[in-house]
C-alpha cells in the first residue's frame, strides 16, 4: 500500500514539475555558450579561426587587461583577462580580415540572443578602419545572416554592445546543431590620421536562449507521439511521418543526453539512467534538421 501511495505521489510531483516548467521557462534565458578568450596565447579557443596572423589576434598583454565599463547596468561577464583584437597597420597589413567562431549548438533552445563587450578606439575609426559586418550562419557558411547592433566609439572605454541589450537573432538560429558567427573588419592604410594606434577589441561573448517548450513547424498533428509519460524505464515513440527523424532527449539546461536517428515506425528508448525530473524530447526532420515537435517528458522512479 505504501509503495502505491509513493508512486502516486511521484506521479503528482512529476505532473507538477511539467506545469511548473511551463511557467518558468519564459522568465529568464539560459546560457548556451560563453567565450572569455583566455586560452594561452597563441592558441585560439576550440574552433575559432582568424583569416590572417596579421589580422585578428589573441591579446594577452597585461597593459590591455584593465576594463573600464561605461554602461549603467554594469557588464558582469567581463573576465579582465585576454581578449581578441585587430589593429591598424603597425600590427597588421591593410586589408579585409575575418574572425570566425567555432560551431555552437543551440539544440533545445529558442529566442537566441548574443551579447559581448567591445572597445573601438577613436583612432581606429578616424583612420578609416571599420568593422564591416557581424553575421551568423546555420548552414556551414553557405549563407550568412547580418546582425544589426550599436557600437560605441571611444578612445579608452569598454562598452557592452547594443546599448547593453542582448542582440536577438532570427528564428533560424534556434535549435541548430551548429551555428557560427563571423566578424569582418577592414583595416585602412596607415597614411591616415591615427592609424598607428587604432584598435578594435572584443571579449566575453555570451550566447543565451529560452529552453524549447512548444511545437514548431509541425508537419502533421500527432504524427509523432510518445508514451508512457511520465515514464520510469523505457519510452516508446511512434513515428507515422513515413521518413527518418532525429530524436534528442535534452535536459532543462539544454544539454543533449541522447540522440537517436531512425526511420522505424516504433522506437523504444531506455531512460532508466536518467535522474528523475523534467526533460524535453525534440523531434527533428533528419533531412533538413527542421524541428517538428518538442514533447516534455517527466521521468519518475
N, C-alpha and C positions, 0 to 999 in steps of 0.2 A: 504494500500500500504506500509506504514511504517513497519507494522508487518511482511509483506512478505520479505521486504528488511532485516529486523532484523534477521529473521530466516535463510535467505540465508547467511548472514554474519556469524552467528553462525556455520552454516554448513562448510563454508570455514575455519573458525578458527579450528573447530574440525578436519578436514582433515589435516590442517597444524600441529596440535598437534600430530597426528598419525605419520606423516612424521618426525617431529622433534624428537619424542621419539625414532624412529628407529636410528637416527643419534647420539642420546645422550647416549643410553644405554650402549654402549661399552666403553665409555670414562672413567668411574670410577665405582668401585664396591660400592654396598650399604651395610651398616652394618646390619647384620641379628640379631646378638646376642652379648652382651658384659657381662662379669662377672668380677667384681673387688674384689670379696671375702671379702667385707666389712660388711657382716652380723655380728650382735652382737654375739660374742663368747658365748657358743659353738655351736650356730645354723649354720648349713650348708645352703648355698643357696638352694632354692627350687629344689628338685630332685637329688641333688648331694649326693653321698654316699662314705664313706670310709670303707674298709673291716675290720678295727680294730681301736679301740680307741687308741691303741699304735702305729698305723701306720701313715697314712696321717692325719694331724690335721689342724684346723684353728689356725692361729697365729696372735694374736693382740698385741704382746709385743711391747712397744714403741721403744725399742732398735733395733728392726728389721725394722723400718719404714723409714730408710734412704736409698734412692735409688741412686746408682751410675751407670749410664748407660754408656756403653762403645762402642756404635755404632755411626758411623759418622753422620747418618741421625737423630739421636735422637729417643727416644721412647715416643711418645706423649700421649700414653694411660696410662702411669703409674699413679696410684691413690695415691701412697705414704701411703696407709693405710694398712689394714690387708692383709694376704696372706695365701696360703696353703703351708705347709712344711712337709717333712718327715726327721727324724733324725736317726743317728746311735744309738746303744743300750742304751745310757744314758737316752734317752727319749722314747725308744721303744724296743720291743723284736726282736731278729734276726728272719728273715723270709721274705716271699714274701707278698707284700701288694698292693692292688689296690685302685685307686681313679677313680670313675666313674661320669661323668657329668649327669645332668638332661637331659630330652628329649628336643631337639631343632628342630623346624620346619624350613625346607628350601623350603617350598612350594612357587612357584613363582620365584625361583632363580636357575641359572645355575652357573658353574665355581666357586664352593665353595672353599674358602681359609680360613686357620686357622693361627692365629698369637697370640703370648703371650710373656711375659718376664719371664726369669728364672735365678736362681742363683744356681750353682752347685759348692760347695767348693772342694778344692783340697783334704782336709781331707776325704771327703765323698768318692772320687774316690780312694785315697790311701788305705783306709780301706778295699776295696773290695766290698763296696756297689755300686750298679749300677741301673740306670733307664733301666729296661729290654726292655720296649716297650711302644709306644704310638700307639693306634689304634682306629678305629671308627666302628660303626655298624649302619645299616639301617633296621635291622630286629629283634630288641629287644635283641640282644646279641647271637643269634644263630650262627652267624659268625662274626668275627672281621677282618677288613682290616688294615694291618700295615701301619704306616706313617713313612717315612724316612725324617730325618731332621738333622741339625747341632746344636750341643750343646757345648758351650764353657765351659771349666773347669777353674775356677778361685777361689781364696780364699776369695775375697771380693766384686767383682763387679757383678751387674746385667747385663744381656745381652738380647737383643731381639733375640729369637731363629732363627735358619736357616739363620744366617748372615743378619738379618733384612729383609729377603724376605718372604712374606706370603707363607705358605705351600699350594700348590694346591692339593686338594683332587680329587679322580677319579670321573667319571660322576655319579656313583651310589649314591653319597651324595646329588645330586641335586634333587629338587622337591620332598622331602620326608616329610611325616607328623612328623617323629621323627627320628633324628639321635642322637647317644651318642658317647662320647669319653671316653677312658679308659687309664690311666697311670698305669703301673705295675713296681714296684720297689723291688729290693732285698736288704735287709739290712743285712750286714755281722756281724759276731761276733766281739765284742769289743776287742778281743785279738790282733787285727792287728793295724798297725800304724794309729793314728789319728782318730780312731773310735769314741772316746768320744765327738768329736766336729763337726763331719761332718754332713752337711745338704744339702737338695735339696729343693728349693722353687720355686713356680710358682705364677704368678699374672697377672691380667688384660688381660684376654683372649678375643680375638676378632674374630668373625666369619663373613665373608663377602661373597657376591656373586653378579653376574650380574642378573638383572631382566630378566626373561624369555621373549624372544621376538619371538622365532622361533617355529618350529614344530619338535618334537622329536618322534621317533618311531611311525610314522603314520601308522596305520593298513590298512586303505583304504582311498584313496584320497577323500576329501569332504564327507566322511561318516558322519561327524558332521558339520553342518553349522548353522550360526547364522544370524538373521535379525530382525528388520532393524539395520543398523549400518552406521551412527550414530543413536542413539536412545534417546528417552526422557522419556518414562514411562515404557514400557514393551518390553522385548526381547523374541524372540522365538528361541529355539534351537532344531533342528531336529536331531534325532539320528537313523541312519539306520544300526547300528552295530549289532543289534539283541541281545544286552546284556546290563547290567546295567553300567552306567557311573557315575562318581562323577564330578559335575560341581562346580568350585570355581570362584568367582569374587574377584580379587586381585587388590589393588591399586598400585601405582608406587613405594611405599616404601616396598612392599611385604606383607602388611597386608591383611589377608583373611577376606573379608567383608561379603560374603555369601557363603554357601555350600549347594548344593542340590545333593542328591543321588537318581537316578531314572533309571528305565528301560523302561520308556514310550518313544514312538516314537517321540512325540512332547512335549516339556517342555517350559512353559511360566514363566519368572522370572521378578518380579517387580524391576525396577531400579530407580523408581521415587524418592527414598530417597537418591540417590547418588548425590553428588555435580557434576556439570559439569566438564568434564575433561576426561583423558585417563585412562582406566582400562585394565586388562588382564583377559580373561575368559579362565581358564585352564580346560581341559577335561582329566580325568584320567580313566583308566580301574579300576573299583571298586574292582575286584577280586585280583589284584596284585599291584595296585597303580601305574601302568606304565603310564607315561604321553603320551597321544595320540596326543594332539593338544593344541596349545595356540593361541587364537584369540584376537587381540587388539580391544577394544570397546571404542568408543567415546560417552560420554553422553552429550547431549546438552539440553538447555531449550529455 
